[in-house]
Amino acid sequence: MTVPLSQKTKAGRFTRVRDGFVVLKSLDAKLRVVQGMVYKGQIHTVATASGRATIAREAEASLLEREVVYRAAKQGSRFPSNRAEVEDKELFHQLYSKIGYPDLFAVEAKSPAFGEKIVYAHIASFSGKVTSMNAEELAGKTIYRVFGNAEGAASASSAGGRTPWFWGYGKASESAEEWRIQATVLDEWNANGFIVIAHLPKDFASRMPEAAAWHGKIAEQFGNKLANQYLEGGGEQLIVNLGDLAAQVHSIGEEVKATRQAVTREINSVKLDFHPTGWKDVNGKYGFGDPEKFTPPLVETRQLSDSELQSKTGRRAVTGAARIEHQTSQNEQD
């Protein structure tokens, strides 16, 4: 019996449609594998689309679950500012917003590193991963601030700073060079003269339970008033809320600036050592020697693609179908 041509055509179309659904189903399964992964540059064991075996693969190092890292385009920039453009607030909100912690979105300003863009200055001051620290995590740690009178391009600076404000984290700087370059304190910000080192007690959490901070590496800085200054960064900092303690530290610091005498005080079991730094040639010396670094880098301001960002709030990591197919095929061959 001869099958009419029209029936052959319909049968062929049905076969192609059926095969298409099979391909889509397989691709959907493969995408679900990718969606199920948490990308942190770790080794993950995941089920293959076929379900016959599991594979161990290194998650993409550039896919970050809790970080959105800003990268400067200029070669040799070791500690570029994190992305912080105001226009991309939603991109950063889940990373840098936490109840009870300092508001990293409080200060909007232009930064030489970002050209004409307005940025969140606190976020831009960090380079790389930024982590929250509660009072329990701060307990037993050492923090410090350098302060001084007005001199040159710098206004007078406070021992306690604002609330919240910047403090150095860990071992205090031991020289003007270390302080200027690693903590990226521009000449126009702080003329130096004195330092306060705060030793937080082991029971800090019970004494100041509301204390909270953001911690991370310090980003490079380019001068504004002194446009030919460049400081590399790489030290560690806190943006921390110390409550009334900051105001008390400020008051003692003003006394120290007036008397130029070292003093040690204890407030709520926080030991505070104030003394003149004794550093010479602090201003006009560091960060001025390399003309190639006077100009901020041409920055890369593209928004991270879905294949570079994976969050817990619904953003999906979508990898190219060809790469998924290669991965799955290779695994099945193994």
NORVENCOR-V684135 format. One record per backbone hydrogen bond with DSSP energy under -0.5 kcal/mol. CO is the residue of the C=O (numbers start at 0). NH is the residue of the N-H. If there is no record, write none. Layout:
CO;NH + CO;NH
This chain:
3;6 + 3;7 + 4;8 + 5;9 + 6;10 + 7;11 + 8;12 + 9;13 + 10;14 + 11;15 + 12;16 + 13;17 + 14;18 + 15;19 + 16;20 + 17;21 + 18;22 + 19;23 + 20;24 + 21;25 + 22;26 + 23;27 + 24;28 + 25;29 + 26;30 + 27;31 + 28;32 + 29;33 + 30;34 + 31;35 + 33;36 + 36;38 + 37;39 + 38;64 + 41;43 + 41;58 + 43;45 + 43;56 + 45;54 + 47;50 + 52;47 + 54;45 + 54;56 + 56;43 + 56;58 + 59;40 + 59;62 + 61;63 + 63;309 + 70;299 + 73;76 + 75;77 + 78;219 + 83;119 + 84;87 + 85;88 + 87;90 + 87;91 + 88;91 + 88;92 + 89;93 + 91;94 + 91;95 + 92;96 + 95;97 + 95;103 + 97;100 + 101;103 + 102;105 + 103;122 + 105;107 + 106;120 + 108;118 + 110;113 + 111;114 + 113;116 + 116;110 + 117;85 + 118;108 + 118;120 + 119;123 + 120;124 + 122;81 + 122;125 + 124;218 + 125;81 + 126;216 + 130;214 + 132;212 + 133;137 + 134;138 + 137;140 + 140;199 + 141;169 + 142;197 + 143;167 + 144;195 + 146;193 + 147;156 + 150;153 + 153;150 + 164;239 + 166;237 + 167;143 + 174;178 + 175;179 + 176;180 + 177;181 + 177;182 + 178;182 + 178;184 + 179;184 + 180;232 + 181;234 + 183;185 + 185;188 + 185;189 + 187;154 + 192;276 + 192;277 + 193;146 + 194;274 + 195;144 + 195;197 + 196;198 + 196;272 + 197;142 + 197;199 + 198;270 + 200;139 + 200;203 + 202;205 + 202;206 + 203;207 + 207;210 + 210;134 + 211;240 + 212;132 + 213;238 + 214;130 + 215;236 + 216;126 + 217;233 + 220;230 + 224;226 + 225;228 + 228;222 + 230;220 + 234;217 + 235;168 + 236;215 + 237;166 + 237;239 + 238;213 + 239;163 + 239;164 + 239;241 + 240;211 + 241;244 + 242;245 + 242;246 + 243;247 + 244;248 + 245;249 + 246;250 + 247;251 + 248;252 + 249;253 + 250;254 + 251;255 + 252;256 + 253;257 + 254;258 + 255;259 + 262;273 + 264;271 + 266;269 + 268;270 + 269;266 + 270;198 + 270;272 + 271;264 + 271;273 + 272;196 + 273;262 + 274;194 + 284;287 + 286;229 + 288;290 + 289;292 + 290;293 + 296;298 + 297;72 + 298;300 + 304;307 + 305;308 + 307;63 + 310;313 + 315;317 + 316;318 + 319;323 + 320;324 + 321;325 + 322;326 + 323;327 + 324;328 + 325;329 + 326;330 + 327;331 + 328;332 + 329;333
